[in-house]
């Protein structure tokens, strides 16, 4: 199965925090321009309130960007995440395997 940017919603808070340490702020701003609110909030909730506010402001002030730029930024973050997964630094929850009823 291919890992895509939207799959980062399955990474726990600690993992997102570790990933954010490896990602350039401008790359993050671009990558978050075209994601749903849940994923954006997943990132923001793992930043300080000031850092999240600054990124939000950067996203708004940047205006429209090319989809290819967003996809390139997302691919860069996915590449970093995959490297961290291979090293055992972060894990992706499988989601739904052990569902309770």
Biopython code that builds the backbone (N, CA, C, O; Angstrom):
import numpy as np
from Bio.PDB.StructureBuilder import StructureBuilder

atoms = [
    (1, "UNK", "N", (0.833, -1.181, 0.000)),
    (1, "UNK", "CA", (0.000, 0.000, 0.000)),
    (1, "UNK", "C", (0.883, 1.252, 0.000)),
    (1, "UNK", "O", (1.876, 1.328, 0.724)),
    (2, "UNK", "N", (0.507, 2.210, -0.809)),
    (2, "UNK", "CA", (1.279, 3.433, -0.923)),
    (2, "UNK", "C", (0.907, 4.410, 0.199)),
    (2, "UNK", "O", (-0.269, 4.588, 0.513)),
    (3, "UNK", "N", (1.909, 5.029, 0.789)),
    (3, "UNK", "CA", (1.701, 6.016, 1.849)),
    (3, "UNK", "C", (1.598, 7.388, 1.207)),
    (3, "UNK", "O", (2.479, 7.789, 0.446)),
    (4, "UNK", "N", (0.532, 8.107, 1.508)),
    (4, "UNK", "CA", (0.319, 9.443, 0.940)),
    (4, "UNK", "C", (0.191, 10.458, 2.074)),
    (4, "UNK", "O", (0.069, 10.085, 3.240)),
    (5, "UNK", "N", (0.218, 11.728, 1.726)),
    (5, "UNK", "CA", (0.198, 12.801, 2.715)),
    (5, "UNK", "C", (-0.994, 12.683, 3.659)),
    (5, "UNK", "O", (-0.849, 12.882, 4.865)),
    (6, "UNK", "N", (-2.159, 12.363, 3.130)),
    (6, "UNK", "CA", (-3.357, 12.253, 3.970)),
    (6, "UNK", "C", (-3.225, 11.169, 5.039)),
    (6, "UNK", "O", (-3.921, 11.213, 6.053)),
    (7, "UNK", "N", (-2.333, 10.192, 4.819)),
    (7, "UNK", "CA", (-2.125, 9.134, 5.806)),
    (7, "UNK", "C", (-1.443, 9.646, 7.075)),
    (7, "UNK", "O", (-1.408, 8.942, 8.083)),
    (8, "UNK", "N", (-0.904, 10.857, 7.034)),
    (8, "UNK", "CA", (-0.260, 11.414, 8.223)),
    (8, "UNK", "C", (-1.254, 11.641, 9.358)),
    (8, "UNK", "O", (-0.848, 11.832, 10.504)),
    (9, "UNK", "N", (-2.537, 11.624, 9.055)),
    (9, "UNK", "CA", (-3.563, 11.726, 10.099)),
    (9, "UNK", "C", (-3.465, 10.534, 11.051)),
    (9, "UNK", "O", (-3.921, 10.611, 12.192)),
    (10, "UNK", "N", (-2.872, 9.434, 10.584)),
    (10, "UNK", "CA", (-2.746, 8.211, 11.380)),
    (10, "UNK", "C", (-1.492, 8.194, 12.254)),
    (10, "UNK", "O", (-1.283, 7.260, 13.027)),
    (11, "UNK", "N", (-0.662, 9.229, 12.128)),
    (11, "UNK", "CA", (0.543, 9.327, 12.953)),
    (11, "UNK", "C", (0.164, 10.029, 14.251)),
    (11, "UNK", "O", (-0.515, 11.055, 14.233)),
    (12, "UNK", "N", (0.603, 9.477, 15.372)),
    (12, "UNK", "CA", (0.231, 10.084, 16.657)),
    (12, "UNK", "C", (0.916, 11.440, 16.854)),
    (12, "UNK", "O", (1.805, 11.826, 16.095)),
    (13, "UNK", "N", (0.476, 12.138, 17.886)),
    (13, "UNK", "CA", (0.976, 13.483, 18.145)),
    (13, "UNK", "C", (2.478, 13.552, 18.298)),
    (13, "UNK", "O", (3.119, 14.455, 17.760)),
    (14, "UNK", "N", (3.046, 12.608, 19.027)),
    (14, "UNK", "CA", (4.497, 12.590, 19.219)),
    (14, "UNK", "C", (5.216, 12.429, 17.881)),
    (14, "UNK", "O", (6.230, 13.078, 17.626)),
    (15, "UNK", "N", (4.681, 11.564, 17.042)),
    (15, "UNK", "CA", (5.280, 11.354, 15.729)),
    (15, "UNK", "C", (5.211, 12.599, 14.862)),
    (15, "UNK", "O", (6.170, 12.935, 14.168)),
    (16, "UNK", "N", (4.070, 13.285, 14.903)),
    (16, "UNK", "CA", (3.935, 14.526, 14.133)),
    (16, "UNK", "C", (4.925, 15.564, 14.643)),
    (16, "UNK", "O", (5.538, 16.278, 13.850)),
    (17, "UNK", "N", (5.085, 15.651, 15.952)),
    (17, "UNK", "CA", (6.039, 16.606, 16.515)),
    (17, "UNK", "C", (7.454, 16.309, 16.043)),
    (17, "UNK", "O", (8.200, 17.225, 15.697)),
    (18, "UNK", "N", (7.827, 15.035, 16.025)),
    (18, "UNK", "CA", (9.153, 14.655, 15.534)),
    (18, "UNK", "C", (9.301, 14.980, 14.053)),
    (18, "UNK", "O", (10.343, 15.467, 13.615)),
    (19, "UNK", "N", (8.257, 14.710, 13.294)),
    (19, "UNK", "CA", (8.289, 15.001, 11.861)),
    (19, "UNK", "C", (8.428, 16.500, 11.618)),
    (19, "UNK", "O", (9.182, 16.921, 10.741)),
    (20, "UNK", "N", (7.710, 17.297, 12.382)),
    (20, "UNK", "CA", (7.759, 18.749, 12.205)),
    (20, "UNK", "C", (9.149, 19.313, 12.461)),
    (20, "UNK", "O", (9.501, 20.360, 11.917)),
    (21, "UNK", "N", (9.932, 18.639, 13.275)),
    (21, "UNK", "CA", (11.310, 19.075, 13.519)),
    (21, "UNK", "C", (12.181, 18.901, 12.277)),
    (21, "UNK", "O", (13.210, 19.561, 12.136)),
    (22, "UNK", "N", (11.763, 18.011, 11.380)),
    (22, "UNK", "CA", (12.541, 17.707, 10.183)),
    (22, "UNK", "C", (12.081, 18.484, 8.949)),
    (22, "UNK", "O", (12.708, 18.409, 7.892)),
    (23, "UNK", "N", (10.988, 19.228, 9.088)),
    (23, "UNK", "CA", (10.353, 19.851, 7.926)),
    (23, "UNK", "C", (10.536, 21.365, 7.965)),
    (23, "UNK", "O", (10.323, 22.005, 8.995)),
    (24, "UNK", "N", (10.930, 21.915, 6.840)),
    (24, "UNK", "CA", (11.054, 23.359, 6.690)),
    (24, "UNK", "C", (9.680, 24.016, 6.805)),
    (24, "UNK", "O", (8.690, 23.487, 6.300)),
    (25, "UNK", "N", (9.625, 25.146, 7.456)),
    (25, "UNK", "CA", (8.345, 25.837, 7.679)),
    (25, "UNK", "C", (7.644, 26.185, 6.366)),
    (25, "UNK", "O", (6.432, 26.005, 6.251)),
    (26, "UNK", "N", (8.384, 26.677, 5.384)),
    (26, "UNK", "CA", (7.769, 27.028, 4.098)),
    (26, "UNK", "C", (7.195, 25.803, 3.398)),
    (26, "UNK", "O", (6.162, 25.885, 2.735)),
    (27, "UNK", "N", (7.865, 24.678, 3.548)),
    (27, "UNK", "CA", (7.361, 23.429, 2.979)),
    (27, "UNK", "C", (6.046, 23.051, 3.639)),
    (27, "UNK", "O", (5.104, 22.634, 2.965)),
    (28, "UNK", "N", (5.981, 23.195, 4.954)),
    (28, "UNK", "CA", (4.754, 22.878, 5.681)),
    (28, "UNK", "C", (3.617, 23.803, 5.267)),
    (28, "UNK", "O", (2.488, 23.352, 5.074)),
    (29, "UNK", "N", (3.908, 25.086, 5.130)),
    (29, "UNK", "CA", (2.887, 26.056, 4.710)),
    (29, "UNK", "C", (2.293, 25.641, 3.368)),
    (29, "UNK", "O", (1.073, 25.631, 3.204)),
    (30, "UNK", "N", (3.142, 25.303, 2.418)),
    (30, "UNK", "CA", (2.656, 24.876, 1.099)),
    (30, "UNK", "C", (1.864, 23.579, 1.192)),
    (30, "UNK", "O", (0.794, 23.456, 0.597)),
    (31, "UNK", "N", (2.387, 22.618, 1.936)),
    (31, "UNK", "CA", (1.753, 21.299, 2.017)),
    (31, "UNK", "C", (0.361, 21.363, 2.625)),
    (31, "UNK", "O", (-0.519, 20.591, 2.243)),
    (32, "UNK", "N", (0.154, 22.270, 3.560)),
    (32, "UNK", "CA", (-1.132, 22.348, 4.247)),
    (32, "UNK", "C", (-2.168, 23.177, 3.501)),
    (32, "UNK", "O", (-3.320, 23.247, 3.928)),
    (33, "UNK", "N", (-1.782, 23.804, 2.401)),
    (33, "UNK", "CA", (-2.710, 24.652, 1.649)),
    (33, "UNK", "C", (-3.887, 23.867, 1.085)),
    (33, "UNK", "O", (-4.981, 24.416, 0.951)),
    (34, "UNK", "N", (-3.690, 22.609, 0.756)),
    (34, "UNK", "CA", (-4.738, 21.853, 0.053)),
    (34, "UNK", "C", (-5.133, 20.581, 0.796)),
    (34, "UNK", "O", (-5.347, 19.537, 0.180)),
    (35, "UNK", "N", (-5.230, 20.671, 2.124)),
    (35, "UNK", "CA", (-5.652, 19.496, 2.894)),
    (35, "UNK", "C", (-6.950, 19.808, 3.627)),
    (35, "UNK", "O", (-7.330, 20.968, 3.789)),
    (36, "UNK", "N", (-7.621, 18.748, 4.066)),
    (36, "UNK", "CA", (-8.874, 18.970, 4.789)),
    (36, "UNK", "C", (-8.594, 19.505, 6.192)),
    (36, "UNK", "O", (-7.472, 19.431, 6.693)),
    (37, "UNK", "N", (-9.619, 20.033, 6.797)),
    (37, "UNK", "CA", (-9.481, 20.684, 8.102)),
    (37, "UNK", "C", (-8.983, 19.739, 9.184)),
    (37, "UNK", "O", (-8.226, 20.155, 10.060)),
    (38, "UNK", "N", (-9.392, 18.476, 9.142)),
    (38, "UNK", "CA", (-8.966, 17.517, 10.166)),
    (38, "UNK", "C", (-7.456, 17.308, 10.145)),
    (38, "UNK", "O", (-6.810, 17.294, 11.193)),
    (39, "UNK", "N", (-6.901, 17.146, 8.956)),
    (39, "UNK", "CA", (-5.461, 16.932, 8.851)),
    (39, "UNK", "C", (-4.708, 18.205, 9.236)),
    (39, "UNK", "O", (-3.698, 18.143, 9.937)),
    (40, "UNK", "N", (-5.193, 19.344, 8.782)),
    (40, "UNK", "CA", (-4.556, 20.616, 9.137)),
    (40, "UNK", "C", (-4.557, 20.787, 10.664)),
    (40, "UNK", "O", (-3.549, 21.186, 11.247)),
    (41, "UNK", "N", (-5.678, 20.486, 11.297)),
    (41, "UNK", "CA", (-5.775, 20.609, 12.755)),
    (41, "UNK", "C", (-4.858, 19.609, 13.453)),
    (41, "UNK", "O", (-4.323, 19.904, 14.522)),
    (42, "UNK", "N", (-4.673, 18.433, 12.861)),
    (42, "UNK", "CA", (-3.762, 17.431, 13.425)),
    (42, "UNK", "C", (-2.345, 18.000, 13.510)),
    (42, "UNK", "O", (-1.645, 17.786, 14.500)),
    (43, "UNK", "N", (-1.930, 18.718, 12.480)),
    (43, "UNK", "CA", (-0.616, 19.360, 12.505)),
    (43, "UNK", "C", (-0.601, 20.515, 13.500)),
    (43, "UNK", "O", (0.303, 20.613, 14.330)),
    (44, "UNK", "N", (-1.606, 21.391, 13.417)),
    (44, "UNK", "CA", (-1.640, 22.572, 14.279)),
    (44, "UNK", "C", (-1.682, 22.202, 15.758)),
    (44, "UNK", "O", (-1.082, 22.889, 16.585)),
    (45, "UNK", "N", (-2.379, 21.130, 16.094)),
    (45, "UNK", "CA", (-2.493, 20.744, 17.500)),
    (45, "UNK", "C", (-1.179, 20.215, 18.061)),
    (45, "UNK", "O", (-1.040, 20.044, 19.272)),
    (46, "UNK", "N", (-0.224, 19.957, 17.190)),
    (46, "UNK", "CA", (1.080, 19.484, 17.628)),
    (46, "UNK", "C", (2.161, 20.547, 17.494)),
    (46, "UNK", "O", (3.355, 20.252, 17.526)),
    (47, "UNK", "N", (1.719, 21.775, 17.345)),
    (47, "UNK", "CA", (2.597, 22.940, 17.347)),
    (47, "UNK", "C", (2.196, 23.821, 18.522)),
    (47, "UNK", "O", (1.098, 23.692, 19.061)),
    (48, "UNK", "N", (3.092, 24.714, 18.910)),
    (48, "UNK", "CA", (2.687, 25.705, 19.901)),
    (48, "UNK", "C", (1.611, 26.577, 19.267)),
    (48, "UNK", "O", (1.531, 26.677, 18.043)),
    (49, "UNK", "N", (0.792, 27.202, 20.088)),
    (49, "UNK", "CA", (-0.287, 28.030, 19.533)),
    (49, "UNK", "C", (0.283, 29.155, 18.680)),
    (49, "UNK", "O", (-0.305, 29.518, 17.661)),
    (50, "UNK", "N", (1.415, 29.706, 19.083)),
    (50, "UNK", "CA", (2.042, 30.788, 18.308)),
    (50, "UNK", "C", (2.541, 30.269, 16.958)),
    (50, "UNK", "O", (2.331, 30.915, 15.932)),
    (51, "UNK", "N", (3.190, 29.124, 16.952)),
    (51, "UNK", "CA", (3.694, 28.557, 15.696)),
    (51, "UNK", "C", (2.541, 28.224, 14.759)),
    (51, "UNK", "O", (2.623, 28.482, 13.558)),
    (52, "UNK", "N", (1.470, 27.657, 15.296)),
    (52, "UNK", "CA", (0.303, 27.333, 14.474)),
    (52, "UNK", "C", (-0.307, 28.602, 13.889)),
    (52, "UNK", "O", (-0.700, 28.629, 12.723)),
    (53, "UNK", "N", (-0.382, 29.645, 14.700)),
    (53, "UNK", "CA", (-0.932, 30.918, 14.230)),
    (53, "UNK", "C", (-0.065, 31.508, 13.120)),
    (53, "UNK", "O", (-0.588, 32.022, 12.131)),
    (54, "UNK", "N", (1.244, 31.438, 13.279)),
    (54, "UNK", "CA", (2.152, 31.981, 12.263)),
    (54, "UNK", "C", (2.018, 31.217, 10.946)),
    (54, "UNK", "O", (2.022, 31.821, 9.874)),
    (55, "UNK", "N", (1.901, 29.906, 11.024)),
    (55, "UNK", "CA", (1.745, 29.113, 9.806)),
    (55, "UNK", "C", (0.411, 29.430, 9.145)),
    (55, "UNK", "O", (0.339, 29.562, 7.923)),
    (56, "UNK", "N", (-0.639, 29.553, 9.941)),
    (56, "UNK", "CA", (-1.954, 29.917, 9.404)),
    (56, "UNK", "C", (-1.881, 31.270, 8.695)),
    (56, "UNK", "O", (-2.425, 31.429, 7.603)),
    (57, "UNK", "N", (-1.214, 32.236, 9.311)),
    (57, "UNK", "CA", (-1.066, 33.558, 8.703)),
    (57, "UNK", "C", (-0.266, 33.478, 7.406)),
    (57, "UNK", "O", (-0.608, 34.131, 6.420)),
    (58, "UNK", "N", (0.798, 32.677, 7.408)),
    (58, "UNK", "CA", (1.594, 32.497, 6.190)),
    (58, "UNK", "C", (0.759, 31.876, 5.076)),
    (58, "UNK", "O", (0.877, 32.265, 3.914)),
    (59, "UNK", "N", (-0.084, 30.909, 5.433)),
    (59, "UNK", "CA", (-0.939, 30.263, 4.433)),
    (59, "UNK", "C", (-1.903, 31.277, 3.822)),
    (59, "UNK", "O", (-2.120, 31.285, 2.610)),
    (60, "UNK", "N", (-2.475, 32.125, 4.660)),
    (60, "UNK", "CA", (-3.442, 33.111, 4.180)),
    (60, "UNK", "C", (-2.775, 34.205, 3.359)),
    (60, "UNK", "O", (-3.322, 34.639, 2.345)),
    (61, "UNK", "N", (-1.604, 34.652, 3.786)),
    (61, "UNK", "CA", (-0.936, 35.750, 3.090)),
    (61, "UNK", "C", (-0.298, 35.308, 1.778)),
    (61, "UNK", "O", (-0.070, 36.129, 0.890)),
    (62, "UNK", "N", (-0.014, 34.031, 1.653)),
    (62, "UNK", "CA", (0.637, 33.532, 0.445)),
    (62, "UNK", "C", (-0.290, 33.587, -0.768)),
    (62, "UNK", "O", (0.176, 33.739, -1.897)),
    (63, "UNK", "N", (-1.575, 33.468, -0.544)),
    (63, "UNK", "CA", (-2.518, 33.493, -1.661)),
    (63, "UNK", "C", (-2.463, 32.204, -2.456)),
    (63, "UNK", "O", (-1.914, 31.203, -1.995)),
    (64, "UNK", "N", (-3.035, 32.232, -3.657)),
    (64, "UNK", "CA", (-3.078, 31.014, -4.481)),
    (64, "UNK", "C", (-1.677, 30.534, -4.867)),
    (64, "UNK", "O", (-0.787, 31.332, -5.159)),
    (65, "UNK", "N", (-1.509, 29.226, -4.860)),
    (65, "UNK", "CA", (-0.251, 28.617, -5.295)),
    (65, "UNK", "C", (-0.578, 27.487, -6.265)),
    (65, "UNK", "O", (-1.692, 26.964, -6.282)),
    (66, "UNK", "N", (0.397, 27.130, -7.055)),
    (66, "UNK", "CA", (0.207, 26.042, -8.018)),
    (66, "UNK", "C", (0.051, 24.713, -7.277)),
    (66, "UNK", "O", (0.737, 24.445, -6.290)),
    (67, "UNK", "N", (-0.862, 23.897, -7.776)),
    (67, "UNK", "CA", (-1.073, 22.577, -7.189)),
    (67, "UNK", "C", (0.217, 21.761, -7.223)),
    (67, "UNK", "O", (0.484, 20.983, -6.306)),
    (68, "UNK", "N", (1.014, 21.934, -8.269)),
    (68, "UNK", "CA", (2.271, 21.192, -8.367)),
    (68, "UNK", "C", (3.219, 21.553, -7.223)),
    (68, "UNK", "O", (3.975, 20.701, -6.756)),
    (69, "UNK", "N", (3.186, 22.810, -6.767)),
    (69, "UNK", "CA", (4.016, 23.224, -5.633)),
    (69, "UNK", "C", (3.534, 22.557, -4.345)),
    (69, "UNK", "O", (4.340, 22.107, -3.531)),
    (70, "UNK", "N", (2.218, 22.500, -4.171)),
    (70, "UNK", "CA", (1.635, 21.852, -2.990)),
    (70, "UNK", "C", (2.000, 20.373, -2.989)),
    (70, "UNK", "O", (2.418, 19.832, -1.965)),
    (71, "UNK", "N", (1.842, 19.724, -4.130)),
    (71, "UNK", "CA", (2.147, 18.293, -4.225)),
    (71, "UNK", "C", (3.622, 18.019, -3.969)),
    (71, "UNK", "O", (3.966, 17.021, -3.336)),
    (72, "UNK", "N", (4.500, 18.899, -4.457)),
    (72, "UNK", "CA", (5.933, 18.727, -4.222)),
    (72, "UNK", "C", (6.255, 18.864, -2.734)),
    (72, "UNK", "O", (7.059, 18.100, -2.198)),
    (73, "UNK", "N", (5.632, 19.828, -2.073)),
    (73, "UNK", "CA", (5.847, 20.018, -0.632)),
    (73, "UNK", "C", (5.328, 18.812, 0.143)),
    (73, "UNK", "O", (5.984, 18.337, 1.070)),
    (74, "UNK", "N", (4.154, 18.318, -0.234)),
    (74, "UNK", "CA", (3.600, 17.141, 0.433)),
    (74, "UNK", "C", (4.496, 15.927, 0.223)),
    (74, "UNK", "O", (4.705, 15.139, 1.145)),
    (75, "UNK", "N", (5.026, 15.774, -0.989)),
    (75, "UNK", "CA", (5.910, 14.646, -1.285)),
    (75, "UNK", "C", (7.183, 14.714, -0.446)),
    (75, "UNK", "O", (7.690, 13.687, 0.004)),
    (76, "UNK", "N", (7.694, 15.921, -0.238)),
    (76, "UNK", "CA", (8.896, 16.091, 0.584)),
    (76, "UNK", "C", (8.629, 15.664, 2.033)),
    (76, "UNK", "O", (9.470, 15.023, 2.662)),
    (77, "UNK", "N", (7.463, 16.021, 2.548)),
    (77, "UNK", "CA", (7.106, 15.652, 3.919)),
    (77, "UNK", "C", (6.866, 14.145, 4.020)),
    (77, "UNK", "O", (7.275, 13.518, 4.997)),
    (78, "UNK", "N", (6.212, 13.565, 3.025)),
    (78, "UNK", "CA", (5.988, 12.113, 3.007)),
    (78, "UNK", "C", (7.323, 11.377, 2.976)),
    (78, "UNK", "O", (7.496, 10.371, 3.664)),
    (79, "UNK", "N", (8.262, 11.875, 2.183)),
    (79, "UNK", "CA", (9.585, 11.249, 2.106)),
    (79, "UNK", "C", (10.261, 11.264, 3.478)),
    (79, "UNK", "O", (10.842, 10.264, 3.898)),
    (80, "UNK", "N", (10.182, 12.399, 4.172)),
    (80, "UNK", "CA", (10.760, 12.495, 5.516)),
    (80, "UNK", "C", (10.061, 11.530, 6.468)),
    (80, "UNK", "O", (10.712, 10.876, 7.282)),
    (81, "UNK", "N", (8.737, 11.440, 6.367)),
    (81, "UNK", "CA", (7.969, 10.542, 7.233)),
    (81, "UNK", "C", (8.346, 9.086, 6.972)),
    (81, "UNK", "O", (8.510, 8.308, 7.912)),
    (82, "UNK", "N", (8.484, 8.718, 5.713)),
    (82, "UNK", "CA", (8.845, 7.338, 5.376)),
    (82, "UNK", "C", (10.222, 6.980, 5.926)),
    (82, "UNK", "O", (10.428, 5.879, 6.437)),
    (83, "UNK", "N", (11.157, 7.910, 5.818)),
    (83, "UNK", "CA", (12.493, 7.685, 6.372)),
    (83, "UNK", "C", (12.414, 7.485, 7.878)),
    (83, "UNK", "O", (13.065, 6.599, 8.431)),
    (84, "UNK", "N", (11.615, 8.311, 8.535)),
    (84, "UNK", "CA", (11.469, 8.198, 9.991)),
    (84, "UNK", "C", (10.772, 6.894, 10.373)),
    (84, "UNK", "O", (11.083, 6.309, 11.410)),
    (85, "UNK", "N", (9.837, 6.437, 9.550)),
    (85, "UNK", "CA", (9.168, 5.159, 9.815)),
    (85, "UNK", "C", (10.149, 4.004, 9.673)),
    (85, "UNK", "O", (10.171, 3.088, 10.494)),
    (86, "UNK", "N", (10.962, 4.059, 8.619)),
    (86, "UNK", "CA", (11.954, 3.005, 8.404)),
    (86, "UNK", "C", (12.936, 2.931, 9.562)),
    (86, "UNK", "O", (13.401, 1.851, 9.924)),
    (87, "UNK", "N", (13.252, 4.093, 10.146)),
    (87, "UNK", "CA", (14.180, 4.151, 11.275)),
    (87, "UNK", "C", (13.504, 3.829, 12.602)),
    (87, "UNK", "O", (14.170, 3.735, 13.633)),
    (88, "UNK", "N", (12.186, 3.659, 12.579)),
    (88, "UNK", "CA", (11.450, 3.361, 13.797)),
    (88, "UNK", "C", (11.173, 4.575, 14.668)),
    (88, "UNK", "O", (10.783, 4.436, 15.827)),
    (89, "UNK", "N", (11.375, 5.771, 14.112)),
    (89, "UNK", "CA", (11.155, 6.995, 14.885)),
    (89, "UNK", "C", (9.676, 7.327, 15.041)),
    (89, "UNK", "O", (9.261, 7.858, 16.071)),
    (90, "UNK", "N", (8.883, 7.016, 14.022)),
    (90, "UNK", "CA", (7.443, 7.258, 14.092)),
    (90, "UNK", "C", (6.710, 6.022, 13.589)),
    (90, "UNK", "O", (7.258, 5.215, 12.839)),
    (91, "UNK", "N", (5.468, 5.896, 14.018)),
    (91, "UNK", "CA", (4.629, 4.775, 13.598)),
    (91, "UNK", "C", (3.306, 5.301, 13.073)),
    (91, "UNK", "O", (2.842, 6.374, 13.458)),
    (92, "UNK", "N", (2.715, 4.523, 12.189)),
    (92, "UNK", "CA", (1.401, 4.854, 11.650)),
    (92, "UNK", "C", (0.425, 3.828, 12.197)),
    (92, "UNK", "O", (0.625, 2.624, 12.038)),
    (93, "UNK", "N", (-0.635, 4.306, 12.844)),
    (93, "UNK", "CA", (-1.637, 3.366, 13.349)),
    (93, "UNK", "C", (-2.365, 2.761, 12.163)),
    (93, "UNK", "O", (-2.635, 3.434, 11.168)),
    (94, "UNK", "N", (-2.673, 1.501, 12.286)),
    (94, "UNK", "CA", (-3.347, 0.799, 11.194)),
    (94, "UNK", "C", (-4.802, 1.206, 11.094)),
    (94, "UNK", "O", (-5.388, 1.161, 10.013)),
    (95, "UNK", "N", (-5.383, 1.599, 12.199)),
    (95, "UNK", "CA", (-6.763, 2.089, 12.206)),
    (95, "UNK", "C", (-7.771, 1.024, 11.821)),
    (95, "UNK", "O", (-7.729, 0.487, 10.714)),
    (96, "UNK", "N", (-8.660, 0.726, 12.723)),
    (96, "UNK", "CA", (-9.752, -0.176, 12.415)),
    (96, "UNK", "C", (-9.476, -1.649, 12.596)),
    (96, "UNK", "O", (-10.414, -2.447, 12.592)),
    (97, "UNK", "N", (-8.223, -2.043, 12.756)),
    (97, "UNK", "CA", (-7.931, -3.466, 12.881)),
    (97, "UNK", "C", (-8.474, -4.053, 14.172)),
    (97, "UNK", "O", (-8.986, -5.173, 14.180)),
    (98, "UNK", "N", (-8.369, -3.314, 15.253)),
    (98, "UNK", "CA", (-8.811, -3.802, 16.552)),
    (98, "UNK", "C", (-10.008, -3.000, 17.034)),
    (98, "UNK", "O", (-10.020, -2.506, 18.162)),
    (99, "UNK", "N", (-10.997, -2.874, 16.194)),
    (99, "UNK", "CA", (-12.172, -2.072, 16.535)),
    (99, "UNK", "C", (-12.953, -2.725, 17.663)),
    (99, "UNK", "O", (-13.095, -3.946, 17.716)),
    (100, "UNK", "N", (-13.450, -1.901, 18.550)),
    (100, "UNK", "CA", (-14.302, -2.363, 19.637)),
    (100, "UNK", "C", (-15.744, -2.111, 19.265)),
    (100, "UNK", "O", (-16.060, -1.126, 18.596)),
    (101, "UNK", "N", (-16.631, -3.012, 19.702)),
    (101, "UNK", "CA", (-18.066, -2.837, 19.429)),
    (101, "UNK", "C", (-18.846, -2.878, 20.717)),
    (101, "UNK", "O", (-20.070, -2.749, 20.702)),
]
sb = StructureBuilder()
sb.init_structure("model")
sb.init_model(0)
sb.init_chain("A")
sb.init_seg("    ")
for serial, (resi, resn, name, xyz) in enumerate(atoms, 1):
    if name == "N":
        sb.init_residue(resn, " ", resi, " ")
    sb.init_atom(name, np.array(xyz, "f"), 0.0, 1.0, " ", f" {name:<3s}", serial, name[0])
structure = sb.get_structure()
